[in-house]
Amino acid sequence: MIKLPEVISEEDLHKILKETKSIKHKLAFMLGFYECMRVSEIVALMPENIDFGARLIMIKQAKGSKDRNIPIAPEVMKGLKHLPIGIGIRALQYAFKQQCIKVLGREALHFHSLRASGITYYLTKKRWSSLEVQRMAGHSKIQTTQIYTNINPNDLVNRMWEKDEN
């Protein structure tokens, strides 16, 4: 049985961002969630990797030495002027973990939880197709993306009780 990754909601992300003082930390957390980026991709991101006209982030030499282009989420557009992040991987991981403990009271979350949360968000809340999310996340296999289709039980209850519009 596959263990589901620990995730946070967009609302939880907003709580964390509200309590985060550093603009660079806020940007890194938003890139992890809204862009589904790995921490290594975030620390390597440079201003020249941003095409504001095409609204694309060009990720170079990601996992598996693959390049990919992903759309810039409206939520992160303004923050991209603060690139490069200039913070190391371990420092970002530590900062996120501390904020999760302080704001959410959750110790099991890691920086990679932001990526997992973003993937889950696009699949379940935004209703993107698995193929669209696979492309965004840079997964070589669709099965990897489909791990993140975990459904919140509350969403199922809401779905069951929503009014039929027919």
Sequence and secondary structure as in RCSB ss.txt:
>XXXX:A:sequence
MIKLPEVISEEDLHKILKETKSIKHKLAFMLGFYECMRVSEIVALMPENIDFGARLIMIKQAKGSKDRNIPIAPE
VMKGLKHLPIGIGIRALQYAFKQQCIKVLGREALHFHSLRASGITYYLTKKRWSSLEVQRMAGHSKIQTTQIYTN
INPNDLVNRMWEKDEN
>XXXX:A:secstr
         HHHHHHHHHH   HHHHHHHHHHHHS   HHHHHH  GGGEETTTTEEEE S GGG  EEEE  HH
HHGGGGG S    HHHHHHHHHHHIIIII  SS  THHHHHHHHHIIIIIS   HHHHHHHHT SSHHHHHTT  
  HHHHHHHHHS    
